[in-house]
Amino acid sequence: MRPIDSLTAGDARGVKFVLFDIDDTITEDGRLLKESYDAIWSLERSGIAAIPVTGRPAGWCDLIARQWPVGGVIGENGAFAFYMDGDRLESLFHGSAPDPEAVRVRLSSLGRDALESFPGLRLAKDQPYRIFDVALDFAEEEPRYGLDFAVRVKAFCEARGAVAKVSSIHVNAWFGAYDKLSMAELFLTKRFDYDPSIDRAAVMYFGDSPNDEPMFGHFPLSCGVANVGQYSALLTRPPKFVTKRPFGYGFAEGVDVLLRLRENR
């Protein structure tokens, strides 16, 4: 991982989209930071589409698409995208996302089995607002458990046929062949005429945890906020760049570097 200060002006001027995770990438201790929200507004004013790509639920994403200065939001680790078209909320669902009603019983069973098998594990408080996955909280609220615990929960879910990813706070598990990357490219293509074969350098991605790895590995301008370092043992494809500061402070730092280079400041 190279320091974000080594980003070049040539790279920066080609960026049309800034995609970013939410939890522990633009937040700290679960709260959205002023610095990171100001950075999103700065991107919007600069004509760059800011697009959160998150494991958070559909209920959160509805609000984000409506009220944040973003070009859209990708939720539940790639199951869907919500975006505003004028004053109308629109949605785009991944072709591999299952029918919500058909998968509901299977998800409930998986969550119940995981809670029984890992004392202390609990459903995320935002679970009622989810459509396609089950979110198992290991570090959002007390008591907090370590990464070894989360990795064992992930393996448990995978052994039962689910796709599972570890974020900084949850193990998310779902049934369907989608992820953050495939949905991001689908959304950019449908909404912004993005061409996945030639436009990778038009995207800069910010993240902090293992569930960002598909994005880190794919986009040449991927950047981890400093707290990504705690997951180095779990990342086979780390981000290309890293900020000096953690959490949303690091996101704001990276956006500032990007915009300064574009404006030759």
C-alpha positions as CSV (number, residue, x, y, z in Angstrom):
1,M,0.0,0.0,0.0
2,R,1.4,3.4,-1.1
3,P,0.7,6.6,0.8
4,I,-2.3,8.5,-0.7
5,D,0.1,11.5,-1.2
6,S,1.7,9.4,-4.0
7,L,-1.4,9.7,-6.1
8,T,-0.6,11.5,-9.4
9,A,-2.3,14.5,-11.0
10,G,-2.8,12.4,-14.1
11,D,-4.6,9.7,-12.1
12,A,-6.7,12.3,-10.3
13,R,-7.9,14.1,-13.4
14,G,-9.4,10.9,-14.8
15,V,-11.6,10.2,-11.8
16,K,-15.3,10.6,-12.5
17,F,-16.7,8.4,-9.6
18,V,-15.7,8.1,-6.0
19,L,-17.2,4.9,-4.4
20,F,-16.8,4.2,-0.7
21,D,-17.8,2.0,2.1
22,I,-19.7,3.5,5.1
23,D,-18.9,1.9,8.4
24,D,-15.5,2.8,9.7
25,T,-14.7,4.4,6.3
26,I,-16.7,7.6,6.6
27,T,-17.8,7.0,10.2
28,E,-16.1,6.6,13.6
29,D,-17.7,4.7,16.5
30,G,-20.9,4.4,14.3
31,R,-21.3,8.1,13.7
32,L,-21.0,10.0,10.4
33,L,-18.2,12.5,10.7
34,K,-18.5,16.2,9.7
35,E,-15.2,15.9,7.8
36,S,-16.4,13.0,5.7
37,Y,-19.8,14.5,5.0
38,D,-18.2,17.7,3.9
39,A,-15.9,15.7,1.6
40,I,-19.0,14.1,0.0
41,W,-20.4,17.6,-0.6
42,S,-17.0,18.7,-2.1
43,L,-17.1,15.8,-4.5
44,E,-20.6,16.7,-5.6
45,R,-19.6,20.4,-6.1
46,S,-16.7,19.2,-8.2
47,G,-18.9,17.2,-10.5
48,I,-17.7,13.8,-9.2
49,A,-20.5,11.2,-8.5
50,A,-20.1,10.0,-4.9
51,I,-21.6,6.5,-4.4
52,P,-21.7,4.7,-1.1
53,V,-21.2,0.9,-1.5
54,T,-22.3,-0.7,1.8
55,G,-23.4,-3.7,3.7
56,R,-26.1,-1.6,5.3
57,P,-29.8,-2.4,4.7
58,A,-32.4,-1.3,2.2
59,G,-34.0,0.9,4.8
60,W,-30.9,2.9,5.3
61,C,-30.2,3.1,1.6
62,D,-33.6,4.6,0.9
63,L,-32.8,7.5,3.2
64,I,-29.2,7.9,1.9
65,A,-30.3,8.0,-1.8
66,R,-32.9,10.6,-0.9
67,Q,-31.1,12.9,1.5
68,W,-27.3,12.7,0.8
69,P,-25.5,14.4,-2.1
70,V,-24.8,11.2,-3.8
71,G,-25.2,9.7,-7.3
72,G,-26.8,6.6,-5.8
73,V,-26.2,4.0,-3.1
74,I,-25.4,0.3,-3.4
75,G,-26.7,-1.7,-0.4
76,E,-26.6,-5.1,1.3
77,N,-23.2,-5.9,-0.2
78,G,-24.3,-5.6,-3.8
79,A,-27.9,-6.8,-3.9
80,F,-29.3,-3.6,-5.2
81,A,-28.8,0.1,-5.9
82,F,-31.1,3.0,-5.1
83,Y,-30.8,6.4,-6.8
84,M,-32.8,9.5,-7.4
85,D,-34.0,10.3,-10.9
86,G,-35.3,13.9,-10.5
87,D,-37.6,13.7,-7.5
88,R,-38.3,10.0,-7.9
89,L,-36.5,7.2,-6.1
90,E,-35.5,4.4,-8.5
91,S,-34.1,0.9,-7.8
92,L,-31.9,-1.5,-9.7
93,F,-31.6,-5.1,-8.4
94,H,-28.7,-7.5,-9.2
95,G,-29.8,-10.3,-11.5
96,S,-28.4,-12.9,-9.0
97,A,-30.3,-11.6,-6.0
98,P,-32.9,-14.1,-5.0
99,D,-36.6,-13.5,-4.6
100,P,-36.9,-12.0,-1.1
101,E,-39.9,-14.0,0.0
102,A,-38.4,-17.3,-1.3
103,V,-35.2,-16.8,0.6
104,R,-36.6,-15.3,3.9
105,V,-37.1,-18.7,5.6
106,R,-33.6,-19.8,4.7
107,L,-32.0,-16.6,6.0
108,S,-33.9,-16.8,9.2
109,S,-32.8,-20.4,9.7
110,L,-29.2,-19.5,9.0
111,G,-29.3,-16.6,11.5
112,R,-30.9,-18.7,14.2
113,D,-28.4,-21.5,13.8
114,A,-25.5,-19.1,13.9
115,L,-26.8,-17.5,17.2
116,E,-27.2,-20.9,18.7
117,S,-23.7,-22.0,17.7
118,F,-21.8,-18.8,18.8
119,P,-22.9,-17.6,22.3
120,G,-22.7,-13.8,22.4
121,L,-23.4,-13.3,18.7
122,R,-26.6,-11.4,17.9
123,L,-28.5,-10.1,15.0
124,A,-27.7,-6.6,13.9
125,K,-30.2,-4.0,15.2
126,D,-30.8,-3.0,11.5
127,Q,-31.9,-6.5,10.5
128,P,-35.6,-5.6,10.3
129,Y,-34.8,-3.2,7.4
130,R,-32.9,-5.8,5.3
131,I,-34.2,-7.6,2.3
132,F,-31.6,-10.0,1.1
133,D,-29.2,-10.9,3.9
134,V,-28.7,-11.6,7.5
135,A,-26.3,-9.4,9.4
136,L,-24.6,-11.0,12.5
137,D,-23.2,-8.4,14.9
138,F,-19.8,-9.2,16.4
139,A,-18.5,-5.7,17.0
140,E,-21.1,-3.0,16.4
141,E,-22.3,-3.1,20.0
142,E,-21.1,-4.6,23.3
143,P,-19.8,-7.1,23.9
144,R,-17.4,-6.9,21.0
145,Y,-15.6,-9.9,19.8
146,G,-12.4,-10.2,17.7
147,L,-11.6,-11.1,14.2
148,D,-11.0,-14.7,15.0
149,F,-14.5,-15.0,16.2
150,A,-15.9,-13.2,13.1
151,V,-13.8,-15.5,10.8
152,R,-15.3,-18.6,12.5
153,V,-18.8,-17.2,12.0
154,K,-18.1,-16.6,8.4
155,A,-16.9,-20.2,7.9
156,F,-20.0,-21.4,9.6
157,C,-22.3,-19.5,7.2
158,E,-20.3,-20.7,4.2
159,A,-20.5,-24.3,5.3
160,R,-24.3,-23.9,5.0
161,G,-24.2,-22.7,1.4
162,A,-24.2,-18.9,2.0
163,V,-21.8,-16.3,0.7
164,A,-20.4,-14.5,3.8
165,K,-18.2,-11.5,4.3
166,V,-16.6,-9.9,7.3
167,S,-17.0,-6.1,7.7
168,S,-15.6,-4.1,10.6
169,I,-18.7,-4.8,12.6
170,H,-20.8,-7.5,11.1
171,V,-20.6,-10.9,9.3
172,N,-23.1,-10.5,6.4
173,A,-24.4,-13.7,4.9
174,W,-26.6,-14.2,1.8
175,F,-27.7,-16.6,-0.9
176,G,-26.9,-15.3,-4.4
177,A,-23.9,-14.8,-6.7
178,Y,-23.4,-11.0,-6.2
179,D,-21.0,-8.8,-4.4
180,K,-20.1,-5.1,-4.1
181,L,-18.0,-5.1,-7.3
182,S,-20.5,-6.7,-9.7
183,M,-23.3,-4.5,-8.5
184,A,-21.1,-1.4,-8.7
185,E,-20.2,-2.1,-12.3
186,L,-23.8,-2.9,-13.2
187,F,-25.0,0.3,-11.6
188,L,-22.3,2.5,-13.2
189,T,-23.0,1.0,-16.6
190,K,-26.8,1.4,-16.4
191,R,-26.8,4.8,-14.8
192,F,-23.7,6.5,-16.2
193,D,-22.7,4.7,-19.4
194,Y,-19.6,3.3,-17.7
195,D,-17.7,0.7,-19.7
196,P,-16.1,-1.9,-17.4
197,S,-13.5,-2.9,-20.0
198,I,-12.0,0.5,-20.3
199,D,-13.2,2.8,-17.5
200,R,-11.7,1.3,-14.3
201,A,-9.4,4.3,-13.9
202,A,-12.4,6.6,-13.7
203,V,-13.3,5.1,-10.3
204,M,-11.6,5.7,-7.0
205,Y,-12.7,3.4,-4.2
206,F,-12.3,3.9,-0.4
207,G,-12.8,1.1,2.1
208,D,-11.6,-0.3,5.4
209,S,-12.3,-4.0,5.8
210,P,-12.2,-7.5,4.2
211,N,-15.6,-7.1,2.5
212,D,-14.1,-4.3,0.4
213,E,-11.5,-6.7,-1.1
214,P,-13.2,-7.3,-4.5
215,M,-13.1,-3.5,-5.0
216,F,-9.6,-3.1,-3.7
217,G,-8.4,-5.8,-6.1
218,H,-10.3,-4.5,-9.2
219,F,-9.8,-0.8,-9.3
220,P,-6.3,0.6,-9.8
221,L,-7.2,3.7,-7.7
222,S,-8.3,1.9,-4.5
223,C,-7.6,3.4,-1.1
224,G,-7.8,2.1,2.4
225,V,-8.3,4.5,5.4
226,A,-5.6,3.8,7.9
227,N,-7.6,1.4,10.0
228,V,-7.5,-1.1,7.2
229,G,-4.2,-2.1,8.6
230,Q,-5.8,-4.2,11.3
231,Y,-7.1,-6.6,8.6
232,S,-3.8,-7.0,6.7
233,A,-3.7,-10.7,7.6
234,L,-7.1,-11.3,6.0
235,L,-6.5,-9.3,2.8
236,T,-4.9,-11.1,-0.2
237,R,-5.7,-8.0,-2.3
238,P,-5.1,-4.9,-0.3
239,P,-5.8,-1.4,-1.5
240,K,-3.3,0.3,-3.7
241,F,-3.1,3.4,-1.5
242,V,-3.6,4.1,2.2
243,T,-4.3,7.3,4.1
244,K,-2.4,8.6,7.2
245,R,-5.6,9.0,9.2
246,P,-8.3,6.5,10.1
247,F,-12.0,6.3,9.7
248,G,-13.8,9.3,8.1
249,Y,-10.8,11.5,8.8
250,G,-8.9,9.4,6.4
251,F,-11.6,9.5,3.8
252,A,-11.6,13.3,4.0
253,E,-7.8,13.3,3.7
254,G,-8.0,11.1,0.5
255,V,-10.7,13.2,-1.1
256,D,-8.7,16.4,-0.3
257,V,-5.7,14.9,-2.1
258,L,-7.8,13.9,-5.1
259,L,-9.4,17.3,-5.4
260,R,-6.2,19.3,-4.9
261,L,-4.5,17.4,-7.6
262,R,-7.4,17.9,-10.0
263,E,-7.4,21.6,-9.3
264,N,-3.6,21.9,-9.3
265,R,-3.7,23.4,-5.7
